[in-house]
Amino acid sequence: MSSLRYYRRLLQVFRSYKRKKTVLPYLPVRLWIETTSICNLRCVMCPNKELKKEEKGFMDPALFRKIIDEARGFIFDANLIHRGEGLLHPDFPSLAEYAHAAGIYTKFHTNATLLDEDLSRRLIVSGLDQISFSFDGFDKETYESIRINADFDKTLRNIVRFLEIKKELGSRKPYAVFEIIHFPDTAKDAGGRRKEFLKNFRGLPLDRLEVKEMHNWAGEIAQPLPRKKYSPCTFLWQALVIFWDGSVLPCTQDFHGYYSLGNVRDETLARIWNNDRMVRLREKILGRDISDLETCSHCDRLWRGQFLGVPKEYLWKFLFRRMP
């Protein structure tokens, strides 16, 4: 997508959000497509380990292709991940390749525990545009206390080898991000450990290190709400989330699907985007009428810092095209 088209559509989103429109004259600009909800880890900060048996599964490749075929004309990018570890899906590289062939900018987060030589090569040649390695902690003790069931040394080797293969192939893609969540209890004295740890990537095509602030997964993780100035969630004006079974959700924080908007097996994304449930949700968010919304009433993202009435966390990333 050209920069001109990108910023024109971004301006359209901004105007609709600021003017408090509830029926939108455009389609979503971003998607989260969950290829699987299953994960091989039990990280301390993630509610995935609380998923019930019936909430776990793999997306049918035919359904994935239907979604991509519908979305190819109107989204900026697709995150091929949500609640699970996408590399558990046996067809993941081919799914990424299909989305790439449709001209969609594709992004992917992985815990990297399952990366091997073959899978790394397949991901790189698939056309995947961005890959983020979720890796919390600069030393073995910290990492393994957070990423339960993961092995620090093995996972680090997987990431290093992935970057080596990327370099060997002379590939600029995928853009590689090393992502760490800022845990207050483990961040003390991290400076020295961080510098030493990053030596592992010297001379390798790691494009960015990103330290992310924690959020409460809409109350799934216990921590007090910040209670700054209320700010309507921007998500309802720019994105949709699709679970592995086709259920469409308004936000990534709705981890258990409390507010389903419909199912893409039965309806189009375009119809769901402005259906009665979505319009009503936008009305309630704008009116701060959230007490009966299981997710929104407990979400800390409605109380974050703003600039021009827009949450700063997303505003800067949108402007500089660095959305996660």
N, C-alpha and C positions, 0 to 999 in steps of 0.2 A: 504494500500500500504506500502510495506517495505521501510525502510529508504534508503537502497541501490538502489532500483528501483527509488525512488523519486529523489535522487540526480543524478543518471545517466540521467534521463530525463531532469532534471534542467540544467545539463551541456550541453545537446543537444540543449536546447532552447538558452542558453547563447552563444554557438558557432555559431549558425545560426544568431543570432542577431548581434554579433560582426563581423561576416563575411559578413553581409549585404545580406543574402540570401533572395530571394523573393518568391521562390517556396520551401516550407519546407518539409523535409523528415519525418515529424512526424505530428500527429494530435494535436488539442488544448489540453492543460492540465487543463483548467478551463472553466466553463460555468457560465453565469448568466441566469437563467430561470425565466422569469416574469410570475408568476401565475395570476397576475392582475395588471393593471396600475391604478386602482382606489384607492384613498386614502380618509380617513375620516378627515384628518387635512389639514390645509393650512399654513404650516410652512414658516416663512419669507425667509428662505434661499433656499427653494426648488421650482424648476420650475414646479412641478406637477400641481400646481393650474392653470397653463397656458395651460394645455392639452385641445385640442378640443374634442368635443363629440365623433367624429369618432376614436379618439385615445384611447378611454377608453373601457375596456372589460375584460373578464375572459378567461383564457386558458381552452380549452376543455381538460378534463382529458385524453382522448384518445391520443391527441397530446402530452401531457406531457409524457405519457408512451412511445410513439414512440421515443421521444428525449432521454429519459433515456435508452431505449433498445439499441439505437445507440451508446450512449456515454459511456456505462458502461465499455467498454474495454480500454478506452484511457484517461479519465480525472482523475485528482487528486481529484477534488472536484467540487461541484455545489452549487452556491448561489441561493437559491430558492426565489429570490426577485429581483426587480429592481426599477421601478418607483412608485409602489403602495404599499399599506399595505396588505401583503399576507394573513393576518388573515381574510380579507373580503371574500376570496375564500371559499365557503362552504365545499369544499373537501380538504382543505389544509393539515390537519393531515394525511389523507390517501395518499396524494401525497408524503409527506415527508417519509411515511412508505415505499412506493413503491421504492423510490430512495435509501433508506437505504437497503432494501432487495436486491437491485442490486449491493450492495457492494460499493456504492459511498459515500464519506464523504460529508455530507450535512451541509450547513450553512444558517442561516436565520437572517434577521434584522427585528425588529418590533418596532412600537411606543408603544406597550403594552397597549394601551387604550382599546382594545377589549378582553384582557385576562380575563378569569373567571375560576372557579374551574374546570369545566369539560374540557375546552379547554387546560388548563395547563397540566392536567393529560394526555390527549391524545397526546400532543406534546412531553412530556417526554417519554412516552412509545413507541412513533413512531420510536425511534432510531435516532432522530435528533442529530447531533454531536455538533453543536455550535449554540447558540442563542445570538444575540446582541440586547440589549435594547437601543434604541435611545432616549435619555432623556437629553435635553439641559438646564442646569441651576441647581443650588443647592438650590434654594428657589422658592416659589410659584410665586412671581412677575416676576422673570427672566424667568422661564420656560414657563409661560402662555403668556408672551409677544413674545416668539419665536414659541412655539408650539400652534398655533392658533386653537381653538376649543377643546383643551385638558384640563383636570382637573388635576392639580398637585397632590392633595391628593389621588384621585381615582387611577390614574395611578401608583403612588408609591405603593399603597396598592396591586395593581395587581402584580407588580414585586416582592414585598416581599412575597406575598402568593405563587407565582410560585416557588420561592426559598425554601419556607417552604415545599411545596409538594415534590420538588426534594429531600430534606433532609429526609422527612418522608419515601419516597420510597427507600432511600438508593442508589439513582442513581448517578453515576459519570457524566452522560450525561443528557442533553447537557451542554457542556462547556459554562459557562455564562459570558458574557462580558457586562459591563455597559459603554455605549459609549456617550461621550459628545463632541460637536464641540466647539472649542476655538473661542469664539466671543470676539474680543478685547474690546468692549465697556462693556461687562458684566463680564469679567474675573478679573477686579480689585477687590482687597481685597477678592478674592475667597477662600484664604487659610483657614480662620476661618469657613466660611460657608461650605466648602468642608468637613472639619474634622467632623463637627457636623452632616452634612447630611449622611455621611458614617456610622454613628452609627446605622442607620436604618437596616444595613445589618450585624451587628455583630452576629457572630455565624451561619450565613447562607452561603451556598455554592456559593457565588459570586466569580468567578475565576479571573477576571481582570477588572480594570478600565482603560479605554483608552480615552485620550483626543486627538481628531483629529483636524488637521489644516483645515481651510476652503479652498475650491477651487471654481472656478467660473463657474462650469458646462458649460465649453466651451463657455463662454460669455453670458449664460442665466442669470447669476448673475453679476451685474455690479461691477467690481473691476479691477484695472490696472494689466496688465501682469507683472510678475516679471522681465522678460527680462534678465535672467542669460544666461548661455551657452545653445544653442539649443541642444536638445537630442531627437532622434527619439523615438516615443512612443513604449514602450515595449509590449503594449497590442496586437498589430498585430502579435506578435510572440508567444503568449501564450494563448489567450482566445477568446471566442465569446459570444455575448449577443443575447438572443432570446426573442422577445416581445411576448405578450400573443396571438397574431394572427399568430405566426410562422415566422414573419419577423426576419432575422438574421442580426445583426449589428456588426461592428468591435470593438465597444468600448462603455463603459457605459456612456461616456460623450455625445454621440449622442442621446440626450434625445428625439428628435422628429423624429428620423429615417431618417435623410437627406441622409445617404449613406447606403442604404439597399444592402446587398450582395446576397439576394435571400430569399427564403422561405422554411423552413424545411418541410412544408406540401408537397412540390413538389420535393425537392431534399434532398440528405443526407448531414449531417454535413461534412462528409469527402470530398464530392465534392465541397461544398461551401468554405471550408477552403483554397483551392488553386485555386479557380476559377479566371477568368480574372479580375473581379473587385477587388478582394482581392490582387492579385499580383500587379495590377496597383497601388493600394493604398499604398502598402509597398514601391513601387518604388518612389512614390511621397513624402512619408514621409522621406525616406532616402535622397532624393535629395532636401529636404526643399522646395519643390514645393507645398505649401499649400494655396496659396492665394485664389484659387477657391474652397477650401474645407470649407463649412459653419461651420463645427464643429472645425476642427483642427486649422484653422486660428485664432480662438478666444480662444483657450484652454491654460490655464496656466500650464498644466502638461508637455508641451513640453519645459518648461523653468525652470525646477526645478534642485536642486543640484544633482551632479553626483559623482560616485566613479567607477573608471575603465570604464568610458563611459556609465554606467548604472545609471538610476535615483535611488538615495539612498532610496527614499521613499518605493520602492518596493524591492530593493535588500536585505535589512536586513530582511524584512518580509518573503521573499522567503527562505532565508538561514536558518531562525529559525522556518520555517513552521508556521508562524503566519499571513498568508494572511487574509484579512477581508472577 
